[in-house]
Amino acid sequence: MAQYTPLPFEINLRTEGFVFDVGSLFEAFCGLHDQRDARGVRYALTTMLAYIVIAKLAGENHLHGIAHWVQLRVSSLADLLGLVKPQAPHETTYSRILSKAVLLEELQQVVHDFFARQPQAGQTVHIALDGKTMRGTIPAGRSRGVHLLAAYLPQEGWVLAQVEVGRKENEIPAAARLLHTLDLRGKIVTGDALLAQRQLSLQIVEAGGEYIWIIKDNQPETAEALARLFAPESVVQGFSPASHDEFQTEANVEKDHGRIETRTLTASPASAVWLNWPGVAQVFKLERRFVRVKDGQVEHEVVYGVTSLTRAKATPHRLLGLVREHWLIENGLHYRRDDTLGEDRCTLRRRHTAPAMAAFNNLVLGLLLPRGVTNLPDARREFAAEPRAAAALIFERPN
């Protein structure tokens, strides 16, 4: 059967059209290849994607809510998009668009390229890796749903890339695929203990990057060697412990959420301990002490880590900052996707639909966080009251 390539614009576009900036998100959407047969297409792909983004910016998290929100405002949205005849797509149309009309890899690449062109984009060096499961996609009676691994720029607030973790694998091979898509030259990659793997470390170093890993029980020999290195020295009474001139320590104290947290990082050159680890330059011990203000209850945690960063590149002060900054992927990205954007309640079952919705959640956060938005619910309520402001983020090129 003959195939047709749908046009990027609506067939019922007004003759005078509408204006959007070169370099805008809408222009980026125009570069996507529509996988549908053009015959019978009622809505252009760009229009559908614009509807999704505007509705998400205005507070709608799921396809039913997006479809209903657009239906209630179809006249004003048609005016924004320069359409002759106002018409609102059905919920199932959105589902088909996300599952069949858009190639997920191409969508993510187009979004990445859009953000990468923004002023100051990509100038920070820290890339945080972490994964999350979309809990609403877990079928009844099973324990595994759609699991996504993201590479996030915590200082900039946008996702460089994201891959789905296969049902018969864990995050380790997925991380290798993800890192392969990134330019790691001059970058510092951080991850949790699961990703502390020799092969991933070698991949990063050979690509021109650096790594910082937390070491736990999944690397028992390394964890034991680091624990011995940083253990208090046992000395005979009347004698002083030996001097450890290679140890350097940094500590900071913060009070937040009703508790006082003290973090202390002690670093040492890797030469002080035998480690069979590619590119390792320093090892460190991180102690966290939490005191609950209301009752004085104390929690204490000790973890160890390895890094390819030399002391000349990363003092204990910088290492402490990078390790703490890694968890912004949890608070700044995953928590917002789950809590504010309702990702864990996403129950989409069509192939690629749930990951595509996650990609749009990343897109919404990438549009807002670099603009200094800290209260996402408030920002979305403001866009709900003024959809033109939301549309401006799509049609106008960022300054």
C-alpha positions as CSV (number, residue, x, y, z in Angstrom):
1,M,0.0,0.0,0.0
2,A,1.3,3.4,-0.9
3,Q,2.5,5.5,2.0
4,Y,2.0,9.3,2.4
5,T,3.9,11.7,4.5
6,P,1.5,14.0,6.5
7,L,2.2,17.7,6.3
8,P,3.5,19.3,9.5
9,F,0.7,21.8,9.6
10,E,-3.1,21.5,9.9
11,I,-5.0,21.1,6.6
12,N,-7.5,23.7,8.0
13,L,-4.9,26.3,8.7
14,R,-6.1,29.9,8.1
15,T,-4.7,31.5,5.0
16,E,-2.9,34.1,7.1
17,G,-1.4,31.3,9.2
18,F,0.2,32.1,12.5
19,V,3.6,33.1,13.7
20,F,6.2,31.1,15.5
21,D,9.9,31.8,16.1
22,V,12.8,30.1,14.4
23,G,14.4,28.1,17.1
24,S,11.2,27.6,19.0
25,L,9.9,24.3,20.4
26,F,7.2,24.4,17.7
27,E,9.8,24.5,15.0
28,A,11.6,21.6,16.6
29,F,8.3,19.6,16.5
30,C,8.0,20.4,12.8
31,G,11.2,18.3,12.3
32,L,9.5,15.1,13.5
33,H,8.5,12.4,11.0
34,D,4.9,11.5,11.3
35,Q,4.5,7.7,11.1
36,R,0.8,7.8,10.1
37,D,-0.6,7.3,6.7
38,A,-1.7,10.7,5.6
39,R,-5.1,9.5,4.3
40,G,-7.7,10.2,7.0
41,V,-5.4,12.3,9.2
42,R,-7.5,15.0,10.8
43,Y,-4.9,16.6,13.1
44,A,-1.4,17.5,12.3
45,L,1.3,16.0,14.5
46,T,2.5,19.5,15.5
47,T,-0.9,20.5,16.6
48,M,-1.4,17.4,18.7
49,L,2.0,17.8,20.4
50,A,1.3,21.5,21.1
51,Y,-2.0,20.6,22.7
52,I,-0.3,18.0,25.0
53,V,2.4,20.5,26.1
54,I,0.1,23.4,26.7
55,A,-2.4,21.2,28.7
56,K,0.5,19.7,30.7
57,L,1.9,23.1,31.5
58,A,-1.7,24.1,32.6
59,G,-1.9,21.3,35.1
60,E,-3.3,18.2,33.2
61,N,-1.3,15.0,33.8
62,H,-3.2,12.3,31.9
63,L,-4.7,11.8,28.5
64,H,-8.3,12.0,29.6
65,G,-7.6,15.3,31.4
66,I,-5.6,16.7,28.5
67,A,-8.4,15.8,26.0
68,H,-11.1,17.3,28.2
69,W,-9.0,20.5,28.9
70,V,-8.5,21.1,25.2
71,Q,-12.2,20.4,24.4
72,L,-13.2,23.1,26.9
73,R,-10.8,25.7,25.4
74,V,-10.9,24.5,21.7
75,S,-11.9,27.9,20.3
76,S,-9.1,29.9,22.0
77,L,-6.6,27.2,21.2
78,A,-7.7,27.2,17.6
79,D,-7.1,30.9,17.5
80,L,-3.6,30.5,18.9
81,L,-2.8,27.8,16.3
82,G,-4.4,29.7,13.4
83,L,-7.0,27.0,12.7
84,V,-10.1,27.7,10.5
85,K,-12.3,25.2,12.3
86,P,-12.0,24.6,16.0
87,Q,-12.0,20.9,16.7
88,A,-10.9,18.9,19.7
89,P,-9.2,15.4,19.4
90,H,-10.7,12.5,21.4
91,E,-8.6,10.9,24.2
92,T,-7.9,7.8,22.0
93,T,-6.4,10.1,19.3
94,Y,-3.8,11.3,21.7
95,S,-3.0,7.7,22.7
96,R,-2.6,6.7,19.0
97,I,-0.3,9.7,18.4
98,L,2.0,8.7,21.3
99,S,2.1,5.0,20.5
100,K,2.2,5.1,16.7
101,A,2.7,8.5,15.2
102,V,5.9,9.5,17.0
103,L,9.1,7.5,17.2
104,L,10.1,7.8,20.9
105,E,13.9,8.0,20.1
106,E,13.3,10.7,17.5
107,L,11.1,12.7,19.9
108,Q,13.7,12.5,22.7
109,Q,16.5,13.5,20.2
110,V,14.5,16.5,19.0
111,V,13.8,17.7,22.5
112,H,17.4,17.2,23.5
113,D,18.6,19.2,20.5
114,F,16.1,22.0,21.3
115,F,17.4,22.3,24.9
116,A,21.0,22.0,23.8
117,R,20.6,25.1,21.6
118,Q,19.4,27.3,24.5
119,P,21.7,29.9,25.9
120,Q,24.0,28.5,28.6
121,A,22.8,25.0,28.0
122,G,25.2,22.2,28.6
123,Q,27.8,24.4,30.2
124,T,27.7,22.5,33.5
125,V,29.8,19.4,33.8
126,H,27.7,17.2,36.2
127,I,25.6,14.4,34.7
128,A,23.5,12.4,37.3
129,L,22.2,8.9,36.4
130,D,19.2,7.4,38.1
131,G,16.3,5.2,37.3
132,K,12.6,5.1,38.3
133,T,9.6,2.8,37.6
134,M,6.3,4.2,36.4
135,R,4.3,2.3,39.1
136,G,1.0,2.7,37.3
137,T,2.2,0.6,34.4
138,I,2.8,-2.5,36.6
139,P,0.2,-5.1,35.5
140,A,-1.9,-6.7,38.1
141,G,-0.1,-9.7,39.7
142,R,3.3,-8.6,38.5
143,S,6.1,-6.6,40.0
144,R,7.7,-4.9,37.0
145,G,6.4,-2.1,34.9
146,V,8.0,0.5,32.6
147,H,11.4,1.4,34.2
148,L,13.3,4.4,32.8
149,L,16.9,5.5,33.3
150,A,17.6,9.2,32.9
151,A,20.8,11.3,32.5
152,Y,20.0,14.6,34.1
153,L,21.8,17.9,34.4
154,P,21.0,18.8,38.0
155,Q,22.4,22.4,37.8
156,E,20.3,23.1,34.6
157,G,17.1,21.1,35.3
158,W,16.7,19.2,32.0
159,V,17.2,15.6,30.9
160,L,20.0,14.9,28.4
161,A,18.7,11.5,27.5
162,Q,16.5,8.7,28.8
163,V,16.3,5.0,28.0
164,E,13.9,2.2,28.9
165,V,15.3,-0.6,30.9
166,G,14.4,-3.9,29.3
167,R,12.2,-6.4,31.3
168,K,15.0,-8.9,31.3
169,E,17.8,-6.6,32.3
170,N,18.7,-4.2,35.1
171,E,20.0,-0.6,34.9
172,I,23.7,-1.6,34.3
173,P,23.4,-2.5,30.5
174,A,20.8,0.3,30.1
175,A,23.4,2.7,31.6
176,A,26.0,1.5,29.1
177,R,23.6,2.2,26.2
178,L,22.6,5.6,27.7
179,L,26.3,6.7,28.2
180,H,27.1,5.7,24.6
181,T,24.6,8.4,23.3
182,L,26.3,11.2,25.3
183,D,29.3,13.3,24.7
184,L,31.2,12.7,28.0
185,R,34.3,14.8,27.3
186,G,34.9,17.0,30.3
187,K,31.8,15.7,32.1
188,I,31.5,14.1,35.6
189,V,29.0,11.2,35.8
190,T,27.5,10.2,39.2
191,G,25.3,7.3,40.1
192,D,24.1,5.2,42.9
193,A,25.7,2.0,44.2
194,L,24.1,-0.2,41.6
195,L,25.9,1.6,38.8
196,A,29.3,1.4,40.5
197,Q,30.7,-1.0,37.9
198,R,34.2,-1.4,36.6
199,Q,33.0,-1.6,33.0
200,L,30.9,1.5,33.2
201,S,33.9,3.3,34.8
202,L,36.1,2.2,31.9
203,Q,33.5,3.3,29.4
204,I,33.3,6.8,30.9
205,V,37.1,7.3,31.2
206,E,37.8,6.1,27.7
207,A,35.1,8.6,26.5
208,G,37.0,11.5,28.1
209,G,34.8,11.8,31.2
210,E,35.1,11.3,35.0
211,Y,33.0,9.3,37.4
212,I,32.0,9.4,41.1
213,W,30.4,6.2,42.5
214,I,29.1,5.3,45.9
215,I,30.3,1.8,46.9
216,K,28.1,-0.6,48.8
217,D,27.7,-4.3,49.3
218,N,27.3,-5.0,45.6
219,Q,31.1,-4.5,45.4
220,P,32.0,-6.4,48.6
221,E,35.8,-6.5,48.2
222,T,36.1,-2.8,47.3
223,A,33.8,-1.8,50.2
224,E,35.8,-3.9,52.6
225,A,39.1,-2.4,51.5
226,L,37.7,1.2,51.9
227,A,36.3,0.4,55.3
228,R,39.7,-0.8,56.4
229,L,41.5,2.2,55.0
230,F,39.2,4.7,56.8
231,A,38.7,2.7,60.0
232,P,40.0,4.3,63.3
233,E,43.5,3.0,64.0
234,S,43.9,0.8,67.0
235,V,46.8,2.0,69.2
236,V,48.4,0.9,72.4
237,Q,47.6,3.0,75.4
238,G,50.1,5.8,75.8
239,F,50.9,6.0,72.0
240,S,49.4,8.3,69.4
241,P,48.0,7.0,66.1
242,A,50.1,7.4,63.0
243,S,49.7,10.5,61.0
244,H,47.6,10.2,57.8
245,D,48.8,13.2,55.8
246,E,47.1,11.9,52.7
247,F,43.7,12.3,54.3
248,Q,41.8,15.5,53.8
249,T,38.4,16.3,55.3
250,E,35.5,18.7,54.6
251,A,32.3,19.1,56.6
252,N,29.2,21.2,56.4
253,V,26.1,21.6,58.6
254,E,22.6,22.4,57.5
255,K,19.2,22.7,59.2
256,D,16.2,21.8,57.1
257,H,12.8,20.0,57.4
258,G,13.1,19.9,61.2
259,R,16.5,18.3,61.5
260,I,20.1,19.2,61.6
261,E,22.3,17.4,59.1
262,T,26.1,17.2,59.4
263,R,28.0,15.8,56.3
264,T,31.7,14.9,56.6
265,L,33.7,13.7,53.7
266,T,37.3,12.4,54.1
267,A,39.2,11.8,50.9
268,S,42.5,10.0,50.2
269,P,44.5,9.2,47.1
270,A,43.6,5.8,45.7
271,S,47.3,4.8,46.0
272,A,46.7,4.5,49.8
273,V,44.6,1.4,49.2
274,W,44.8,-1.5,46.7
275,L,41.9,-1.3,44.3
276,N,41.4,-3.1,41.0
277,W,39.3,-0.2,39.5
278,P,39.7,1.5,36.1
279,G,41.0,5.1,36.3
280,V,40.4,5.5,40.1
281,A,42.3,8.5,41.5
282,Q,40.7,9.1,44.9
283,V,38.6,7.2,47.4
284,F,36.5,8.8,50.1
285,K,34.4,8.1,53.2
286,L,31.1,10.1,53.6
287,E,29.5,10.3,57.0
288,R,26.0,11.7,57.5
289,R,24.6,12.5,60.9
290,F,21.0,13.6,61.3
291,V,19.6,15.0,64.5
292,R,15.8,15.5,64.7
293,V,15.2,18.9,66.4
294,K,12.0,18.1,68.2
295,D,13.2,15.1,70.2
296,G,17.0,14.9,69.6
297,Q,16.8,11.5,67.8
298,V,20.0,10.8,66.0
299,E,20.6,8.8,62.8
300,H,24.1,8.0,61.5
301,E,25.1,6.7,58.1
302,V,28.5,5.9,56.6
303,V,29.2,5.2,52.9
304,Y,32.3,4.9,50.8
305,G,33.1,6.0,47.3
306,V,35.6,6.0,44.4
307,T,36.3,8.6,41.8
308,S,38.5,9.2,38.8
309,L,38.9,12.8,39.7
310,T,42.3,13.7,41.0
311,R,42.7,15.9,44.1
312,A,43.8,18.7,41.8
313,K,40.5,18.5,40.0
314,A,38.3,17.8,43.1
315,T,39.0,18.7,46.6
316,P,37.0,17.2,49.4
317,H,34.8,20.3,49.3
318,R,34.0,19.8,45.7
319,L,33.5,16.1,46.1
320,L,31.0,16.7,48.9
321,G,29.1,19.2,46.7
322,L,28.9,16.8,43.7
323,V,27.8,13.8,45.8
324,R,25.0,15.9,47.4
325,E,24.1,17.5,44.1
326,H,23.6,14.0,42.6
327,W,20.4,13.6,44.6
328,L,18.8,16.5,42.9
329,I,17.8,14.0,40.3
330,E,15.6,12.4,42.9
331,N,14.2,15.7,44.4
332,G,14.3,17.9,41.3
333,L,13.3,15.4,38.6
334,H,11.7,12.1,39.9
335,Y,9.8,13.6,42.8
336,R,8.3,16.3,40.6
337,R,7.4,13.8,37.9
338,D,5.7,11.5,40.4
339,D,4.1,13.9,42.7
340,T,3.3,17.0,40.7
341,L,3.0,15.5,37.2
342,G,1.3,12.3,38.4
343,E,3.6,9.9,36.6
344,D,3.2,7.1,39.0
345,R,-0.5,7.2,38.4
346,C,0.0,6.8,34.7
347,T,-1.8,3.6,33.6
348,L,-1.1,3.7,29.9
349,R,-0.6,0.2,28.5
350,R,0.1,0.8,24.8
351,R,3.7,0.2,23.8
352,H,5.8,3.4,24.0
353,T,2.9,5.5,25.2
354,A,4.0,5.6,28.9
355,P,7.6,6.3,28.0
356,A,6.4,9.1,25.6
357,M,4.4,10.6,28.4
358,A,7.5,10.5,30.6
359,A,9.4,12.3,27.8
360,F,6.7,15.1,27.9
361,N,7.1,15.3,31.6
362,N,10.8,15.8,31.2
363,L,10.0,18.4,28.5
364,V,7.7,20.4,30.8
365,L,10.3,20.4,33.6
366,G,13.0,21.4,31.1
367,L,10.8,24.4,30.0
368,L,10.2,25.6,33.5
369,L,13.1,24.8,35.8
370,P,15.8,26.6,33.8
371,R,13.6,29.7,34.0
372,G,13.9,29.7,37.7
373,V,10.5,28.1,38.5
374,T,10.7,26.5,42.0
375,N,7.0,26.1,42.8
376,L,5.7,23.9,40.0
377,P,2.1,23.7,41.1
378,D,1.8,27.5,41.3
379,A,3.3,27.9,37.9
380,R,0.9,25.4,36.4
381,R,-2.1,27.1,38.0
382,E,-0.9,30.4,36.4
383,F,-0.7,28.7,33.0
384,A,-4.2,27.3,33.5
385,A,-5.5,30.8,34.0
386,E,-3.6,32.2,31.0
387,P,-3.0,29.5,28.3
388,R,-1.4,32.1,26.0
389,A,1.5,32.3,28.4
390,A,1.9,28.5,28.1
391,A,1.7,28.7,24.3
392,A,4.4,31.3,24.3
393,L,6.8,28.8,25.7
394,I,6.2,26.7,22.6
395,F,6.0,29.3,19.9
396,E,8.7,31.7,21.1
397,R,12.4,31.1,21.1
398,P,13.9,31.3,24.6
399,N,16.1,34.3,25.2
